């Protein structure tokens, strides 16, 4: 079946090799209908789900459906049907054609896997999603890991909450990472992470990553940077002993963030200098964006608010371009936490709080956070019971 790829950064939707640009509400409406394809929704239901906390008339839905049909007319297999007297439903017809012989070509499959791995290393989430969108046209199978990873890149919370395609430990890990980045109160998330580690509920690789990297940022987010700093030596030892070269920059970025939260200016500057040298050799998009945000936080500590704002904006823009939505959401959240704790009177507080609220609305975070937490607690309860 044809797959639509949604890019919230530019409000574009891609099918195969073709992309269509939409307006914000057109994008939200199409994405909602696509996620619930095959189901019919009344105009009132669509208004409630797409125009949250707004009060347009039912005619608004009709106007947006009309424009979507015009923009998607080239994709005849993507159909938005009118349910007379009720509302609308989206369906996607099975494409006709013969099987692509390259699907069975091991050399092509290996080359494509190499591309996915390289884009992953370079932090080019947008490239991963664009390549995956063309898998039927180019004739290759998407590896199971990257099918899941694309869901993570897009912060597809609903999928993680509802899926049966993952083992409980893998599902728990994905939910914890996304929740940590979208929750202003990190204390509960820290408790979930500590329980998962203590009970050994995560797969070995994810357990190690949580222990040496992810949870240290959660400590800082929860206002406990010193607990993270106490574990830096263990993290560096594991990275060296296990030869985790791909962790060098993520760990350095984590250390810089923790030092900034702790107010350790000198240590943050030393780590920043090391990161600049690393990024000169390996200018990965994901890490460049994250570093830009951290430089903005450092400038705030010096009282250089205008320069800080520019760095923060540029860092978020790069993260948005990389289409790594969990990191983008987490960066906005961390900026807000930092401002509220250290500079509650700064005009930037309102700016970035508004950005976070807009993001909450766009991704339905207020609605999805409780479902995520319930899912996490259910997994923790069931899996802990099994251990006992």
C-alpha positions as CSV (number, residue, x, y, z in Angstrom):
1,X,0.0,0.0,0.0
2,X,1.2,3.5,-0.8
3,X,2.7,5.3,2.2
4,X,2.5,9.0,2.8
5,X,5.4,10.7,4.6
6,X,4.5,13.9,6.6
7,X,7.1,16.6,7.2
8,X,5.7,19.0,9.9
9,X,8.7,21.3,9.5
10,X,7.6,22.4,6.0
11,X,4.0,21.2,6.0
12,X,4.8,18.9,3.1
13,X,3.5,15.4,2.4
14,X,5.4,13.0,0.2
15,X,4.3,9.8,-1.7
16,X,7.0,8.0,-3.7
17,X,9.1,10.7,-5.4
18,X,6.4,13.4,-5.3
19,X,5.9,16.0,-2.6
20,X,3.0,18.4,-2.1
21,X,3.1,21.6,0.0
22,X,0.1,22.3,2.2
23,X,-1.1,25.0,4.6
24,X,-0.9,24.2,8.3
25,X,-4.5,23.2,8.8
26,X,-4.6,21.3,5.5
27,X,-1.6,19.4,6.7
28,X,-3.1,18.6,10.1
29,X,-6.4,17.5,8.6
30,X,-4.8,15.2,6.0
31,X,-2.5,13.7,8.6
32,X,-5.4,13.0,11.0
33,X,-7.5,11.4,8.2
34,X,-4.4,9.4,7.1
35,X,-3.7,8.1,10.6
36,X,-7.4,7.0,10.8
37,X,-7.8,5.9,7.2
38,X,-10.8,3.8,6.5
39,X,-12.8,5.5,9.3
40,X,-15.5,8.1,8.7
41,X,-15.6,11.3,10.8
42,X,-18.3,13.9,11.0
43,X,-17.5,17.6,10.5
44,X,-17.9,18.2,14.2
45,X,-15.5,15.5,15.1
46,X,-12.9,16.8,12.6
47,X,-13.3,20.3,14.1
48,X,-12.7,18.9,17.6
49,X,-9.6,17.0,16.6
50,X,-7.9,19.4,14.1
51,X,-9.1,22.8,15.2
52,X,-8.4,22.2,18.9
53,X,-9.4,25.2,21.1
54,X,-10.6,27.1,18.0
55,X,-14.2,27.7,17.0
56,X,-14.6,27.6,13.2
57,X,-17.8,26.7,11.5
58,X,-18.5,23.3,9.8
59,X,-18.0,24.9,6.4
60,X,-14.3,25.3,7.3
61,X,-13.9,21.5,7.0
62,X,-15.6,21.5,3.6
63,X,-13.3,24.3,2.4
64,X,-10.2,22.4,3.5
65,X,-11.3,19.1,2.0
66,X,-12.0,20.9,-1.3
67,X,-8.4,22.3,-1.3
68,X,-6.9,19.0,-0.3
69,X,-8.6,17.2,-3.1
70,X,-7.3,19.8,-5.6
71,X,-3.7,19.5,-4.3
72,X,-3.8,15.7,-4.2
73,X,-5.5,15.1,-7.5
74,X,-2.4,13.6,-9.1
75,X,-2.5,10.8,-6.5
76,X,-5.6,9.0,-7.7
77,X,-5.1,6.2,-5.2
78,X,-5.5,8.7,-2.3
79,X,-9.2,9.3,-1.9
80,X,-11.1,11.6,0.4
81,X,-14.7,10.4,0.2
82,X,-17.8,12.3,1.2
83,X,-20.1,10.3,3.5
84,X,-23.4,11.8,2.6
85,X,-25.1,13.4,5.5
86,X,-22.2,12.7,7.8
87,X,-18.7,13.7,6.9
88,X,-15.5,12.4,5.3
89,X,-13.2,9.4,5.1
90,X,-9.8,8.8,3.6
91,X,-8.8,5.6,1.8
92,X,-5.8,4.5,-0.2
93,X,-6.2,2.0,-3.0
94,X,-3.7,-0.7,-3.7
95,X,-1.3,0.3,-6.5
96,X,-1.4,-1.8,-9.6
97,X,1.7,-3.1,-11.3
98,X,4.3,-5.9,-11.4
99,X,6.8,-6.7,-8.6
100,X,10.0,-4.7,-8.9
101,X,12.9,-7.2,-9.5
102,X,15.3,-5.1,-7.5
103,X,13.4,-6.2,-4.4
104,X,15.2,-9.5,-4.7
105,X,18.6,-8.1,-5.6
106,X,20.9,-8.5,-2.6
107,X,23.4,-5.9,-3.8
108,X,20.8,-3.2,-4.0
109,X,19.4,-4.1,-0.6
110,X,22.9,-4.0,0.9
111,X,23.6,-0.6,-0.7
112,X,20.4,0.9,0.5
113,X,21.0,-0.4,4.1
114,X,24.4,1.3,3.9
115,X,22.7,4.6,2.9
116,X,20.3,4.3,5.8
117,X,23.2,3.7,8.2
118,X,25.2,6.7,6.8
119,X,22.2,9.1,7.0
120,X,21.6,7.8,10.6
121,X,25.2,8.6,11.5
122,X,25.1,12.0,9.9
123,X,21.9,12.9,11.8
124,X,20.0,13.4,8.5
125,X,16.5,12.3,9.6
126,X,14.9,14.0,6.7
127,X,17.1,12.0,4.3
128,X,16.1,8.8,6.0
129,X,12.4,9.6,5.7
130,X,12.8,10.7,2.0
131,X,14.6,7.5,1.1
132,X,12.1,5.4,2.9
133,X,9.2,7.2,1.0
134,X,10.7,6.0,-2.3
135,X,11.2,2.3,-1.4
136,X,8.4,1.1,-3.7
137,X,9.6,3.2,-6.7
138,X,13.3,2.3,-6.2
139,X,12.5,-1.3,-5.3
140,X,13.9,-2.1,-1.8
141,X,12.7,-3.4,1.5
142,X,13.1,-1.1,4.6
143,X,14.9,-2.9,7.4
144,X,12.7,-3.5,10.5
145,X,15.0,-1.3,12.6
146,X,14.6,1.7,10.3
147,X,10.8,1.2,10.0
148,X,10.8,1.6,13.8
149,X,13.4,4.4,13.8
150,X,11.3,6.5,11.3
151,X,8.4,6.3,13.7
152,X,10.7,7.6,16.4
153,X,12.1,10.4,14.2
154,X,8.6,11.6,13.6
155,X,7.7,11.4,17.3
156,X,4.8,9.1,16.3
157,X,3.6,8.9,19.9
158,X,0.3,7.3,19.0
159,X,2.1,4.4,17.3
160,X,4.4,3.8,20.3
161,X,1.3,3.8,22.6
162,X,-0.7,1.4,20.4
163,X,1.8,-0.8,18.6
164,X,2.2,-4.5,19.0
165,X,5.2,-4.6,16.7
166,X,7.7,-4.0,19.5
167,X,8.8,-6.0,22.5
168,X,7.8,-4.4,25.8
169,X,11.3,-3.3,26.6
170,X,11.9,-1.6,23.1
171,X,8.5,0.1,23.3
172,X,9.3,1.3,26.9
173,X,12.6,2.8,25.8
174,X,11.0,4.7,22.9
175,X,8.2,6.0,25.1
176,X,10.7,7.1,27.8
177,X,12.9,9.0,25.4
178,X,10.0,10.9,23.8
179,X,8.3,11.6,27.1
180,X,11.5,13.0,28.6
181,X,11.6,15.6,25.9
182,X,8.0,16.8,26.1
183,X,7.3,16.9,29.9
184,X,8.0,20.1,31.8
185,X,8.0,18.1,35.1
186,X,10.9,15.6,34.7
187,X,10.7,14.2,38.2
188,X,8.2,11.5,37.2
189,X,10.1,10.6,34.1
190,X,13.2,10.2,36.1
191,X,11.4,7.8,38.4
192,X,10.2,5.7,35.4
193,X,13.8,5.6,34.0
194,X,15.3,4.6,37.3
195,X,12.7,1.8,37.7
196,X,13.4,0.5,34.2
197,X,17.1,0.4,34.9
198,X,16.8,-1.1,38.4
199,X,14.5,-3.8,37.2
200,X,16.5,-4.5,34.0
201,X,13.4,-4.0,31.8
202,X,15.2,-2.6,28.7
203,X,17.1,-4.6,26.1
204,X,20.8,-4.7,26.8
205,X,21.9,-2.1,24.2
206,X,19.1,0.3,25.2
207,X,19.8,-0.3,28.9
208,X,23.4,0.7,28.3
209,X,22.4,3.9,26.4
210,X,19.9,4.9,29.1
211,X,22.4,4.3,31.9
212,X,25.4,6.2,30.3
213,X,23.6,9.0,28.4
214,X,19.8,9.5,28.5
215,X,19.1,9.4,32.2
216,X,21.9,11.9,32.9
217,X,20.1,14.6,30.9
218,X,16.9,13.6,32.8
219,X,18.8,14.2,36.0
220,X,19.7,17.7,34.8
221,X,16.1,18.4,33.6
222,X,14.8,17.4,37.0
223,X,17.2,19.9,38.7
224,X,19.7,17.3,39.8
225,X,22.8,18.0,37.6
226,X,25.3,17.0,40.4
227,X,23.9,13.4,40.3
228,X,24.6,13.3,36.5
229,X,28.1,14.7,37.0
230,X,28.9,12.0,39.5
231,X,28.4,9.4,36.7
232,X,30.4,11.1,34.0
233,X,33.5,9.0,34.7
234,X,31.5,5.8,34.3
235,X,30.0,7.0,31.0
236,X,33.5,7.8,29.6
237,X,34.8,4.5,30.8
238,X,32.0,2.5,29.1
239,X,32.3,4.5,25.8
240,X,36.1,3.8,25.7
241,X,35.9,0.1,26.8
242,X,33.1,-0.7,24.4
243,X,34.5,1.3,21.5
244,X,31.3,3.4,21.2
245,X,32.7,6.0,18.8
246,X,29.2,7.1,17.8
247,X,28.6,8.1,21.4
248,X,31.5,10.6,21.6
249,X,29.6,13.7,20.5
250,X,26.2,12.8,22.1
251,X,28.0,12.3,25.4
252,X,29.9,15.6,25.0
253,X,26.7,17.4,24.3
254,X,25.1,15.8,27.3
255,X,28.0,16.9,29.5
256,X,27.9,20.5,28.2
257,X,24.2,20.7,28.9
258,X,24.6,19.2,32.5
259,X,27.4,21.7,33.3
260,X,25.3,24.6,32.0
261,X,22.4,23.6,34.2
262,X,24.8,23.2,37.2
263,X,26.3,26.7,36.4
264,X,29.8,25.2,35.8
265,X,30.9,27.8,33.3
266,X,34.5,26.7,32.9
267,X,33.6,23.0,32.4
268,X,30.9,23.9,29.9
269,X,33.4,26.0,28.0
270,X,36.0,23.3,27.9
271,X,33.4,20.8,26.6
272,X,32.3,23.4,24.0
273,X,35.8,23.8,22.7
274,X,36.1,20.0,22.4
275,X,32.8,19.8,20.5
276,X,33.9,22.5,18.1
277,X,37.0,20.4,17.2
278,X,34.8,17.3,16.8
279,X,32.3,19.1,14.6
280,X,35.0,20.4,12.3
281,X,35.9,16.8,11.5
282,X,32.4,15.4,11.6
283,X,29.8,18.2,10.9
284,X,26.7,16.1,11.6
285,X,23.4,18.0,11.3
286,X,21.8,16.6,14.4
287,X,24.8,17.5,16.6
288,X,25.2,21.0,15.0
289,X,21.7,21.9,15.8
290,X,22.0,20.7,19.4
291,X,25.3,22.5,19.9
292,X,23.7,25.7,18.6
293,X,21.0,25.5,21.3
294,X,23.7,24.9,24.0
295,X,25.7,27.8,22.8
296,X,22.6,29.9,23.2
297,X,22.2,28.8,26.8
298,X,25.8,29.6,27.5
299,X,25.4,33.1,26.1
300,X,22.4,33.6,28.4
301,X,24.7,32.9,31.4
302,X,26.9,35.9,30.2
303,X,23.8,38.2,29.9
304,X,24.2,38.4,26.1
305,X,20.5,37.9,25.5
306,X,20.2,39.1,21.9
307,X,23.1,36.8,20.7
308,X,21.7,34.0,22.8
309,X,18.3,34.3,21.2
310,X,19.9,34.1,17.7
311,X,21.8,31.0,18.6
312,X,18.8,29.3,20.1
313,X,16.7,30.1,17.0
314,X,19.4,28.9,14.7
315,X,19.9,25.7,16.7
316,X,16.2,24.9,16.7
317,X,16.0,25.6,13.0
318,X,18.8,23.1,12.2
319,X,17.1,20.5,14.4
320,X,13.9,21.1,12.6
321,X,15.6,20.7,9.3
322,X,17.2,17.4,10.4
323,X,13.6,16.2,11.0
324,X,14.6,14.6,14.3
325,X,11.4,15.6,16.1
326,X,12.2,14.1,19.6
327,X,15.4,16.1,19.8
328,X,13.6,19.2,18.5
329,X,10.9,18.9,21.1
330,X,13.4,18.1,23.8
331,X,15.5,21.2,22.9
332,X,12.4,23.5,23.2
333,X,11.6,21.9,26.5
334,X,15.1,22.3,27.9
335,X,15.3,26.0,26.8
336,X,12.0,26.6,28.7
337,X,13.3,24.8,31.8
338,X,16.6,26.7,31.7
339,X,14.9,30.1,31.3
340,X,12.2,29.5,34.0
341,X,14.8,28.5,36.6
342,X,17.5,31.1,35.9
343,X,15.9,34.0,34.1
344,X,12.1,34.0,34.9
345,X,11.9,37.8,34.1
346,X,13.4,37.5,30.7
347,X,11.2,38.4,27.7
348,X,12.5,35.1,26.1
349,X,10.5,33.2,28.7
350,X,7.2,34.2,26.9
351,X,8.7,33.6,23.4
352,X,9.8,30.0,24.1
353,X,6.9,29.2,26.3
354,X,4.6,30.2,23.4
355,X,6.7,28.0,21.1
356,X,6.3,25.1,23.4
357,X,2.6,25.6,23.7
358,X,2.3,25.8,19.9
359,X,4.2,22.6,19.6
360,X,2.0,21.0,22.2
361,X,-1.0,21.9,20.2
362,X,0.5,20.8,16.8
363,X,1.5,17.4,18.2
364,X,-1.5,16.9,20.5
365,X,0.9,16.5,23.5
366,X,-1.7,17.5,26.1
367,X,-3.9,14.7,24.9
368,X,-1.1,12.1,24.3
369,X,1.1,12.6,27.4
370,X,-1.4,10.9,29.8
371,X,-1.7,8.0,27.4
372,X,2.1,7.7,27.2
373,X,2.5,7.7,31.0
374,X,-0.3,5.2,31.4
375,X,1.3,2.9,28.8
376,X,4.7,3.3,30.5
377,X,3.2,2.5,34.0
378,X,1.4,-0.5,32.5
379,X,4.6,-1.9,31.0
380,X,6.6,-1.2,34.2
381,X,4.0,-3.0,36.3
382,X,3.6,-6.1,34.0
383,X,7.3,-6.5,33.4
384,X,8.3,-5.9,37.0
385,X,5.7,-8.5,38.0
386,X,7.3,-11.0,35.7
387,X,10.7,-10.4,37.2
388,X,9.3,-11.1,40.7
